């Protein structure tokens, strides 16, 4: 059974989140049919969708936040007006020749209401608690739903795909209130429906999602010759166009130039989302603002795209989604994530061919990865990311996540705060980023904390059979058997190569 156990370890760790504890039988099932165990999730209808009570749509969340911000603005304005009135000198109106303090304050308030209100009040009005907490409550609800889905999944391959694509098309919740409240709905609406669909459809959904438009400032981008651009004397913001080409599709060296980036930026001017007043559409929805759109045809990578509104940009996305450079870029990242930091060239070439021939069918891409020999033959050298490590720990110990705090806190400590990478390139996907000495020390600290809470109620030797069975090394077995206590043995198990590597 040694060979089957090794294949089961690959199935559970390389493609999933590790074995679940209790009587799940995950390791036995994976050992019986490793490839079938992994691929079984791919054939389940709507396997990636996440629909749970309490999860709201992006427009609903946007409207709630817009309304909340408007109420706060109104409260600040009222407080500033009241303070200005109280500060006005009591002298007859007819005798005043210079502007009063009240009129000055009102004028300043009209120009900078939030800043002025804060400056004039030592204790600015606080929003009602139920409204002040709406952003964090939403974030925690979304986080808990994601953690629960990953914890209870049989293998977790589809959830691993969600994590991969969400990091590929990342936003950062640290950008601001809108990004934080939309982080979870962005993943649910733009990523999950297309994880087993077509890359072109995911690309379009991502680039038109309000969260991505906000994250990369496209709502601020105005065509220089558009009506809004002329009136406001403001021009292009190339952030979204550049990241579409550099990070989302073609990759560095993918055959595009700075002129192509600028042309694409012009084409997607007007791609924005409706605000509180809903003048262009329901608040929080994607809209096309013709007044901000750069008029005229544009040339991108040798092809001219005629001016036909939002369809002009959609045509560019459809073409670059099918470009050979995109196929190579995606295949390389896909193989790097699941197999090795330096993926086998033959595997990359195979995945690139599948991506191209199937028109970016992501289910076919995932199936091809699992069917490849290289994915099973390569040694388990990749280090689990902090998210994968924490999810795997919860699965093994049979924990039912009811509060996301421990997961969110652990991710912050380990340097992978949920939905909050430092830049638009996402979190790193190579072992060196997570295997540094300081990072490993922090993992040991967290493993010790977990063991101190739960170690008395488990037998680490039995858990080792769930984790690796016959694939466990003699060194790991000896280390756990010689531990001075169950808590120490559990901490050592969580830090073992069989648990940390995938």
N, C-alpha and C positions, 0 to 999 in steps of 0.2 A: 504493500500500500504506500510505500515511500514516495513513488513517483506521483501517484494520485494526490497524496497530501501536498506535495510541492505545487502541483497544478492548482489545487484548491486554494493554497496560500496566494498564488498569483491571481486567481479569479477574485478572491475576496479583497485583497489589498491593492492590486494594480488597478482593478476596474471598479471596485466598490469602496465601502467604508469599513470593511472588516466584519468579522462574525458577530452576531448578536448573542448575548448570553442566554441563560435559561435553557428551555427545551426547544429552541428554534431549529436545531439540526442544520444550521447553515453550512458548517464545515463538511458534514457528511454528504449533503446534497451537492455541494461544489465539487467534492472529490469524486462523486459518482459520474458527473457529466459537467466538467468545468466550463466548456464553451456554452453549452445549453443553459447552464445556471446563469451566466452573465447575460446571454442574449434574450432570455425569457422576458425580461422587462421591456425590451424593444418592441415586442409584439402586443403589448397591452394598450388598448385604446385610451387616449388622453393620459398616458402615463406621466407626462411631465406637468400637466396642469395642476394648479394649486388653488382650490376653491374651498374656503372655510368661513364659518360665521365670523364676522368682525373685520373681514378684509374688504376694503372699499376700493372703488375704481379711482383712477387718476383724476378725472374731472370732479368726482365727489370730494376727494381730498383737497384738490386745488380750491374748490369753492369754499370749503370749510376754513382753509388757511387764509384765503383772500378776505372772507368776512371777518375773521378774527383780527387780521391786521388792520382792516378798515375801522373796526370798533376801537382798537387801541389808538389809531390815529385820531379818531373823533374825541376820545377821552383826553388825549394830549392837547389837542387844540382847545378844548373847553377849559382845561386846567390852565393853559397858558393865557387864555383870554381873561379868566377870573383873576389870575395873579397880576396881569397887567392893569386891570381895572382898579384893584386894590392899591396899586403903587402910584396911581395918577394923583397929582396935587389937587387939593380942594380949592380952586380959585375960579372966579366967574369966567364963563366962556368968552365974554366980550373983551376981557382984559388980556387974554392970551395972544401973544404975537408969534411965539415960537411953537413948534410941534410939541405936544404933551408927551410925557413918558408913555401914556396909554396908547397914543397913536403910533409912536415909534415901535412899541411892543407889538401892536397889532400888525404893523407893516412887516416887522421881522418874522412874526409868527406865520404870516401868509407866505413868506419866502422859504423859511426853513422851520416848519412846524415842529418836527420831532426834535431837532437839535435845540430849538429855542425853548421848548417846553422842559427839556431836561436841564437846560442851563438855568432856568428861572426857578426850578423846584428842587429843593434838597432831596426830596423823596418823591420821584415821579409816580403817578398812579400805576398800580400793579393790575394786570389783567385778572379776571376771575380765575380761580384755580383750575376749573374744569376746562377752560379755554387755554390757559397757559401750558397745560400738560398735553394738549392734543397732539403736538408734534412728536414728543417722546413716547406717548402712549401708542401712537400709530407705529412708530419705528419698532417698539418692543413687541407689538402684536404681530407684525410682519416677521420679525426675527424668530419669534417662537414658532410660528407656522413653518418656517423653513427648517428649523432645527428638528422639529417633530417629524416632518416628512423624511428627513435624512436618517433619523434615528430608527424609525420603524420600517424603512424600506428593506426588502428581502436581501438584495445584493447592494443596491445603491448606485448602479451604473447610470441610470437615467439622472439621478440627482448629481452625480459627478459631472455628467454632461452639462447640466444646468449651471453648475459652479464654473466649469470651464468657459462656457459661452458668456456668462455674466461677467467674468473677469476680462474676457476678450473685448466685449463691448461695455466696458465699465463706465460708471459714473461715480462720483464721490459724495456721500451724504454730508461730508464736512463743507461742501460748497455753500450751503445756506439752508434756510428753512424749507424752501421748496424741494431742494435735493433730498433733504432728510425725510420729509414726509412722503416723497415719491419713490424713494429707493426701492422699497419692496414692490410697489405696484408696477414700477418699470420692469423689474425682473419677471413678474407674473404676466404682464401684458405683452412685452416686446421680445422676451427670451423664451419662456416656457412653451408658448404655443408653437414654436418653430424649431425646437430642439431636435425633433425627429421629422422635420419638414425640409423646406428648401432654404439654402443660405440666402438667396436673393430676397425671399420674403422676410427673413429675419432682419436683413440689412435695412430694408425699407421701413419695417416696424420700428427698429432702433432709431434710425436717423430722423424719423418723424415723431418720435415720442417727446412730449413736453419735457421730461426729465433730462434727456440728452440735449435738447435744444437749450435748456437753461444751463446745464453743466458746462457746455462749450460756447455759451454766450451768443448763440445765433439769433436770439430775439433782439440783439443790439445791432445786428448787421444790416446796413441799408445800402441799397444800390446807389452809387454816387450820382447817377442820372435819374434816379427814381424821384417821384414827387416828394416823398418823405426825406430822401437824401438831400435834395436841393433845399428844402425848407429848413432842415435842421443842421445843415452844414456838417453832416457826419457821414462816414462811409463804411467800407467793408470791415467785417471781422472774419478773419480766415481760420479761426480755430477749428470749427467743425469740418470744414473742407479739408484741411490738412490732416486731421486725425482720421477722417474717412479713408484717405488714400494711404497714409503712412501706417496706421495702426489697425484699421478695420478690414482693409481689402488687399491692396497691392503690396504693401510693405516697403521698407527702405530699399531703394534700388529696383523698384518694381516697374520702372519705365516711365514714370511721370516726371514733370518738371515743375518749377515754381509757377510758370505761366499756367500750367494745368490746374494747380491749386487755386490760383486767383480766379481763373475762369469758373471753376466749380463753386467757389465762394460767391461769385456774381449770380450764378444760376440758382443757388438756394437762398438768396436774399428773399425775404418775405415768408420763409418757413419759420413759424413762430407758434405761440399758443395764446388762446384768448385769456384776457385778464378778468378782473372782478366785474366790470361793467358788461362784459359779454357783447361788445360791439361787433366783433367779427364772428362770434360763435359762442356756444356754451362755455362758461369759464373752465379753464383747465384742459381744453381740448386742442389738438393740433389744428391750426388754421393757416391759410395762405393769404398773406396781406399783399395785394397787388400794388398798393401804393408804395411799398418798401422794396419791390422787386426791380432789379436792374433790367431795363428793357433791351431787346435785341438778341440776336443769335450769338452763341459762344462756341469756341472750339476747345475740346478736351481730348487730349491724346490722339490728335489727328482727325477727329470726327466733329462735324458741325452739328450742334443741337439748336433747332429752331425755337423761337420764343412761343411757347404754348402753356404758360402758367406753371403750375406745380408739376405738370407732366414732363416738363423739360428736365427737372432735376431727377425725377423718377426714372427717366430714360438713361441718364448717366449712371445711376446706381445699378440698373439692370445690366448695363454693359460691363462695368468694372467688376460686378459680381461674377461674371463669366470669363474674365480675363485670365490667361495662363499664369500671370504673376500672382493673382489671388489664389488660384488653386495650389500653387507651390507654397505660398506663405501660410495658408490654412493647414495644409498637410504637414508642414514642418512643425508648426505650433502644436498640432493635435498629437503627433507622434512624440514630441518633446514632453508634453504634459503627461501622457500615459505610460511611456516606455523608458525613455532615457534622455538625459540632458543633451547628449549628442546622439540623436536617433539614427538608427541604421539607414544609410542612404537608400537601400532597396525598399525599405518600408515606406519612406517618404515618397519615393517615386510611385509606388503602388497606390498609396492613398491619393496622391495628386492625380493619377490617372482615373481613379474611381470618382473623385470629385468632378473632374471635367466631363467624363462620359455620362454621368448621371445628372448633369446640370445642377450640381451643388446639392444633391440629395444627402442630407445629414444623417438620416437613418442608415443609408447605404454606406456612408463613410464610417459610422460607428460599427456596423456589421463587418465591414472589411477589416477594421482594426482587430476585432476579436477573432476573426478567421485567420489572420496572418500568423505564420510561424514565429516571426521575430518578436511579437508581443508576448509570447509564452516562453521563449528561449532566453531572452535578455535577463540578466540577473536583477534582483530587486535592490537597486541602488538609489532610487529616488527617495528623498525624505518627505514624509507626509507634511503637508502644510499645517499651520496651527489649527485651522478649521477642521481639516481631516483628522488630526490627532484628537481634538476634543470630541468630535462626533463619534469616532471609533471608540473612545473611552466610555462614552455614555451607552453605546450599543453593547459593548462587552459586559458592562456591569448591570445591564437591564434597567437603566434609569428611564423613567417616564418624564420628559422635560415638562414642567409645569410653570417654570419661571425662567426667562432667558438670561437672568442676571449673571449667573456663573459663566455661561458661554460668552456673553458679551464682555464681561470683565476679563476672562481668560484670553480672549482674542486681542483685547487692548494690551494686555501685559506682554503677549507673545509677538506683537508687532503686526497683526493682521486684523485691525478693527473692521467689523462687518460693513461691507459696502462702502468702505472709506479708504481706497488706495491713495497714495500721495500724489499720483499724477494720472493722466489719461491712458498710460500704458499698463495700468493695472498692477496687481501684486506680482512679484517675480515668480518664475516657474522653474527655477533650477535649485538643486539641493543646497548649493553653497549659501543661498540666501537664508535658509532655515537651519543649517547645521553648524553655524558659527558657535564658538564656545559659550558666549553669553546667552545665546538662544537656547542651547541645550541645558544650561544651568537653570534657566527659567522653566523649561519643560520638566526638569527634575523636581523643582520646587512645586509645580502644579501637580505632578504625579504624587508627591509626598502628601500634599493637601488632600487629594482624592483618597489616597490610601488611609489617611488618618480618620476620614469620615466613614469610609465604607469597608475598610480592610477586615474588621472583625467579623463581618457577615459573609465573607466569601473565602473559598479555598483557592489560592493562586495556582496551585498545581492543577486543579480541575479547569481553571480558566485557560491555562496554557494549552490544554487539549482542545479547547474551543478555538483558540487563536491559531495554532499551528499543528497540533497533533504530531504525527511522525516527522513533519518538516522542521520541528524545533531542533536547534543545534544542541549537542551535548553540553556546551558551555552555558547556554541559557538554562537548561534543565538543572545543571549543577548549581548555578547561581541562585536560582529560586529555592531549591531544596535546602541550601545552606543559610538561607536568610534567618535572621534572629527572631523575626515575628511575621505574622501574616501581613501586617501593614508594610513592613519593609519588603516582603516578597512581592506584594502587589505593585509597589512603586517600581521595583526592579523589572517586573513584567511589562509595565507600561513604558519603560525605557529600553526594552530589549529590541534588538534588530528586527525580530519577527513582528513587532508591533509598530515600530517607527518607520520601517522601510516599506516601500511599495513598488 
